Structure formats: structure tokens, C-alpha cells
Amino acid sequence: AFGRSARTSEPSSSRARAPLPSTGSSPDMSGLDASAAIAALQSQRYFDGVQLVNNAMEAWEERFTSGRTDLPATEKLDVLRRPEAFLAQVGGLLDPTLKGELAQMYVLRARLLNGLGAQRRGLVDVDAALLLLPGDEAILKCKQEIETASQSAGPAEGGPKTPTTIITGFLGAGKTTLLNHILEENHGKRIAVIENEFGEVGIDDKLLNSKSSVTEENVIEMNNGCICCTVRGDLIAGLKKLHKQTTGKGKPLDGIIIETTGLADPAPVAQTFFADDFVNSHMELDGILTVVDAKHILEHLKEVKPEGIVNESVEQIGFADRILLNKTDLVTPEYLDEVEGELRVVNRTAQIRRTAMSKIDMDFILGIRAFSLDKVLEQVSQGFLEEDEHGHGGGHGGGHGGGHGGGH
């Protein structure tokens, strides 16, 4: 999966360094030496550090609950996903040693989340630590630091990063039509379009043949200054190559657009911007755009999936920062209102724009600074920063409203 290969070790110099936890220098975290997670915090490998603490907390939960019959019913991973509820259930059964272990893990995870920019979720973990150790000065100081970071959050320090938009949507929704507009029209922006080789139709070959020149294998420059490239397999390697051919040669981009496949869950692509140091240093996730087929989206949303199977259309809409409600010319205004109402059940915050033939102003999808890790964790997937057998965020049942689809 994306986000797990080609990971580099160089630090993300554009992020402010977070202070170390004060709850011990390098104690044991449920069998995992905390020094590894602290080292990740020091070197600003925040995503890696979160994975280490997550694994330690899962092991702690399993160790605590194993073989016990005196515990109230809790869900697996509640210690991570619902800390306040978890502690309300079992807090009275924890001895001082267990409270200290768990508090330390919550504080360390909070500092790592702060480094990722998820201050609101970090404060949830700090508050859990304070439930375990009320009045602890080190934890109170940590909370104050994260609150200050939240209030002063703004553009990252250091060199500019290339804003990157992920475009997702079902087959036939109009993604390729949108990409062809971007590559053909004179909108005044130098944009790179990364096309997935499994796209529904592919970028218009006639357009590429008549209005382009090949500058590198799989990298094509259009007459309007935009770049089109096909990435087969490793997205991270493709992004590095694109950076080398553009910014690396003194021809920086105004933005990058990544097209995902019709059935793609955007989560692993989004994780790439936190999991890989090179990508994190040179690019930032600007927003996720979901293109919706107004005529057929309701049948996708209401499709009942087998237990444990994700409804991809719900996932795509849930992650969206912007929604293009496309093909509006094929349905009535009354039906469009019904569709918008259903979209709002899944995603209450994304801006929705009605379009025909995917015609949209570039300012609606680029340079919008709309992606919020806190929003994803709160509204879409509590497991976004957790690893599962696919190597990316699990827990897809973590917050889509309305219960569309069997997976939610």
C-alpha cells in the first residue's frame, strides 16, 4: 500500500520540533522501549512515532484485559479511539503502575499528533492522561503547549511545499473529463496531473498527441504548461521523479493533482503525505476532491455491503473537502436537492459545487488549504493513523454519519 514503501529517513525540516515528554526518559511501554517513539518525535518522524505508540497501547490493552472476568464490556482499541469512555469503564481497576504506563503513552501520542497538526485529537489524549494523573504538572504543561500550537497553527515554516489535491470518485463520475479540462485550458496555472494507469478511460490520447511534448519517460508537458504523468505502482517514487523533473530543474509547480482509481479508498494515498519524509518535506495535502455522478450516486450510497466490507462511495464522500456534484444536466433540480441531502448525511462540512461536464474554476480545487487531519479523525475514520493488514488506516467504521452501506 502507499505510504509504506520508499520511506526515507531525512527529517521534515519545515515542521516545528515538538518538545519531549516529561513523564520519564526512556521507560518501557508494554514491552516496547519508549526510546524508539521518543526518537521518532525528536527526528520529527511523527507518523512513524504514532504507529509505535499505537502498537504499544494495543499491546497494553491486550495485556490488561487478557483472562480477566471482572472487566465491563469494552470494544477492542477503545484505549486508542475512545480514551475517555475506556477510562470511565476501567479506570477504577488500574493500579498506580498501570496508570503511569498508560498516561505516559497518551502524552507521547499527544505530542506526536501535535507534530502532525492534529492538535484537537492530541488534546483528547492529554485529557485522558490527566484523568489518570490529575494535576500532574508535566501533563498540564504538555496540554498548554498543544493548546498554544492549536491557536497559532498556520503555514509551515521553511521552504514552500507544493499543494497537492487528491481526486477520487466512482467510474464514470467525470474525473477524466475534469483532468482533460485542466490539461487543455489556459487557466494560468502550472499543474501536474498524476494519472493512475487503471483510470476509467485515460487522458485523451488525441489531446496528448497534438498538444504536448515528451520530456521524460511517462512525463508529458502540455502546451498550457501543465504536466501529465502516469505512475505505475509506487506513488512515492512517482512523486520524487516528478519533483526532480520540475522543482528540481527550477520549474516549480503551482499544484499537483493525483487521480485515484474508481474504486480506490483515498485513505492510503492521503497517508502518504504523513508517512513518507520526502513527500512530507516537499508537498502538502491541500484537499481531497470527490467527483460525484448525480444520476447514480444514490444507488452507490445505499448499496448494502457484506459485514466488514467498506462502501467505497461512502468512504470517498466522507474524506472529501470539496465535492463536485457532476452531470447535473441529467437529473431534475428536485432530485439534485435530494442527492445533496444524502451527501450531507455522510459529510456535513465539505463544500459542494454543482457542475456539468466537470467544468469548475481551479480555485475551487487548488490552493484551498482544506485538508484537516483532525476532521478526518473526528468525522471520517478514527483508525486513519492506525495500521491494519493492508498497511494503512483501519477502523473505517469510525464516524460516517447515517449508516450508508454495510461497512458503516
N, C-alpha and C positions, 0 to 999 in steps of 0.2 A: 504494500500500500504506500501511497505517497506519504512523505514525512518520516519515513523510517530508513531510507537509503541515502547514500551520499552525504551523510551528516558530517559537517566539518567541526573543527574544534576552536576556530577563531572566535573571540568574544564579540558580542554585539556592542560595539563602542558607542552607538548612538543612544543607548539606554542609560539612565542614571543608575549608578550602583546602589543596591539596597543594603542597609546595614545588616550585620549578622544577628541571629537570635541571641538573646541574653540568657536563655534558660539552659545553660550548660555548654561546655566547649565541644565535646565530641562523645556524648553518651550513646548507649545502644538503643535503637528503635526497633523493638520486636525482632531481634535477630539481625537487623541491618544496621551497620555502622552509620551513624548520622553524619560522619565526616564526608561521605560521598555527596549527600544532599547539600551540606553546607558548602562544599567545594563548588557544586553547581551554582549555588547562589552567588558565591564570590566571583566566579568567572562569567556570571550573567547568562548561564545556560538554564534559564528559568523553566522551560518546558521539560527538560530532562530532570531537573530537580523535583518538579511536581510529580513526575512518574515515580521517582524513587520514594517520595513520601507517601504517595497513594499506595504503592505496593506494601510499604511498612504498615500503614494504617489497616489495610485489608488483612495482613498477617496478624496484626494486633487484635482485630475483631474476631478472627477465627480462633486465635488462642484463647481469648476471653470467653467466648461462647461455647467452645468445644466441651461436650459432655456434661454441660450444666442443665439442670432441670428447674432451677429457681428463677430463670430469667423470663420477663414478659416477652411477648411476641414482637420481634423487630424484623425489618426487611434486610436482606444482605446488602452491605455497603451503606447502610444508614449512617454509619460513623462518618462517612465521607459526604454523602449527599444531603442528609438531614441531621446535622450535628445537634441542633437544639432539641429536636424530638428524640434523638437517640439518648442524649444525656438525661432527658426528663424520664425516660424509661429505666435506665440502668445506672444513673449517676450515684444513687444511694448504695449501690453494691460495689463501688470501686474503692479499694484501699488507697492510702496516700501514694504508694509507689505507682500504681496503675494510673492514678490521676496525673501524677507528674509526667509519666511517659506520654500520655495522650495529649496533655497540654502542650508539651514541647513540640509534638508533631503538628498540632494545629497552628502554633505560632510560626514554625518554619514554613509550613504550607502557605500561610497568610503572606509571609514576606515574598515567597516565590510568585504567588498570584499578583502581588503588588508590582513585581517586576514585569509581569506580563500585561499589566494595565487593567487587571480585573480587581479594582480596589473594593467594590461593593461586596464581591464574593469573599475577598480576603478578610473584610471586617466581620463576616459571618463566622469565619474560623477563629478570629481573635476573640469574639464574644463567647464562643464555645470554650476557649481556653480560660476565660475569666469565670465562666460557670464552674470550672474545675478548681481554679485557684483564685478565688475572689480577692481583689485588692492587690494582686501581685504587681509590684512596681514595674518590672521588666515588661510584662504583658501590657500594662496600661501605656507605657512608653511606646511600645510597638503599635498599639491602636492609634495613638496620637500621630505617629509618623505616617501611617497609612491614610488617616483622615486628611492630613495635610497634603499628601500626594494626590488624593482624590480631588481636593479643591483647586489644586494648581495644575491638574492634568492638562496637557496641551501638546503641540507638536514636539516630537522627539528632538533632542539635541543632536548635533553633529551634522553630517552632510545630508542633503535631501535624498529621500527614498522615492522610488518610482511607484506611484499609486497604481494598484492592481485590482481589477474587478473580475469576479468570477461570474460567468453567465451559465445558468442552468435552466432546465425546463424539459418537458417531455418531447419526444419525437414529433415533428410537425407543428410545434408551437410557434416557430418563426425565428429561431436562433440564427440559422444560417442566413436568412434574409437580412436580419439585423447586421450580421458581420459583413455581408456584402455591401450594405449601405456605408458602413464605417470605412471600408477599404476603397470605395469608389468616390464618395462625395468629398467636396472641398470644404471640410469643416475647420480647417486651420490647425488641426492637432496632429502630432506625430504619434501614432498609436501602434503598438504591436499586438496582433491578434494571434494567439496560440490556439491552433485548431487541433482537436483530438482526432486521431485518424479514424475513429469509429463514428464520426459525425453523421447526421442523417443523410445529407447529400454531399457535403463538402463545399468549400469555397468555389464559386463559379469559375470553372476552368477557362471559359472564354474570356472572362474578366481578367484572370491572371495572365493569360497568353498575350492579350492585346495591350495591357496597361501596366506591365511590370517588367522587372529585370531580376535575374537570379544573382544574388550577391554571395551566397554561401549555400552549401547543401541544405535543402529544406528551408532556407530563409529567402523570402522573396520580397523585394521592395516595390511598392506601388507608386504610380505617378503622383499621387497626392502626398507622398512622403511616409505613408504608413507601411508597416512591416507585417507580412503574413508568414507564419512558420508552422510546420507540423511536428508535433512531439510524439514520438512513439516510445511508450514505456515510461521512462524515468522523467517525471516533470521537473525535478530539481536540476538534473543535468541539462534539460532544455532551457530552463531559466538562466542558468550560468552561461550557456552558449549565447543566448540572446543578449545578455548583459555585455559579454565580451564584444559582440558584433555591433553594439550600439553605443552605450555609455563608455565602454572601454576604448572606443575609437573616437571619442569626442563628439558623438552624435546622440545625446541623451533623448529619452522618450518622454512624452507627456503622460503616457499611461500604457498599461498592459491589460489586455483582456484575455482571460482564459475561458475557452469553451469546454464544458464538460459533456459527457455522453448523455443521451436521452434518459437513461435510467440511473444516472450517477447520483449518489449521495454526495452533496457538496462538502460534508464534514472532513474527509481526509485531505481534500485539496486545501481547504481553509487551514487545517492543522499544519500544513507545510510552512506557513508564514510564521509559525511559532516554534516548530520543531527543528528547522534547519538554520544554522547560524548564518550562512551566506545569504540565503533568501531574506532572513530577518534583518540583516545589515543593509541590504540594498533595495529592498522592496517592502511595501506595506500593503496590507489588505485594506483596500479602500471601501469595498462594499460587495455584497452579493446580489446580483440581479437575476430574478426568475422571470422567464417569459412564459406566459400562460395562454393557452388556446381557449378563448372564451366559450367556444361552442362545445368543447369536450371535457373541460376541466372537472365539472361536477361529477361525471361518471368515474373519473380517476379518484377524486377525493372520497367518494362514497364506496369505493371498492373494498370489500371485506377481505383482509389478508389472513392467512393461517397464523396461529399463535406464534409470536416471536419473529414474524416477518415484517419488515418495515414497509410502510406505504410510501413509496418514493416521492409521490407528488406532495404529500403532506410534509415530508422532510424538506423538499425543495422550497416550498412556500414558507415553512416555518423559519428557515435560515435566511430568507430574503430581507435585504434592507430596502430594495426597490422592486416593485412588481410591474411588469409590462402586461397589462390585460389586452392581449392582441387578438386580431381577427374580429374586431367589434362590428365590422360590416356584415358579419354572417348571422348575427342574432339581434333580437329586439332590445330597445333600451330597458324594458322591464326585466328581461332575462339578465342583462348586464348588472342591474341593481341586485338581483338575486345572487349572481355569482360573486359580486363584491362582498355581499353579506357573509357568504360562506368563507371567502378568503379571510375576512376579518375574524372569524371564529378561530382560525389557525394562527394568524399573525395580526396582532392588533396595532402594531407600530409602523410597519413598512409603508412607504409612500406608494400609491397605486396610480398609474397613468394609463388611460385607455388609448389604444393605438390600432391602426390598420396598416398592414404590410410592414410592421415593425418600425415605422417612422418615428424617431424620437430625437430630441436635442441631446448632444453629447454631454451637456452639463448636468443632465439628469442621471447619468450613469458613471461619470468620471469626475474625480476631484471632489467627491461628496463627503469624504471622511465619515462614513455612516456605519462602518462595522464596529460592533461593540462586543467584546468578549463577555462582559457582564451580562449583556442582553441574551447572548447565546446560552450561558449557564443558567439564567433565570427562566427564560421563556421557551427555549428550544430543546436543549439536551444537557441535563445535569452531568452526563458522562462524557462531555466533549473532551475533557482533559484526561480521560482515563484510557488505558489500553485494553483492547479485547483481543480475541483470536485473529482479528483482521488487521491489528496493528494501529487502530485508530479508535476514536471515542466510541464507547459503547453506550448503554443506557439510553436508547432512543425513546424510551417512554417517559422522558423526564420533563415534559411540560408543554406539549402541543395541546392547546385547548380544543374542546369539542369532541374529542374521541373519534375523529375520522379514521377509518381504516383499522384493521385488526391489530396492527403493530403498535397502536397508540391507545 
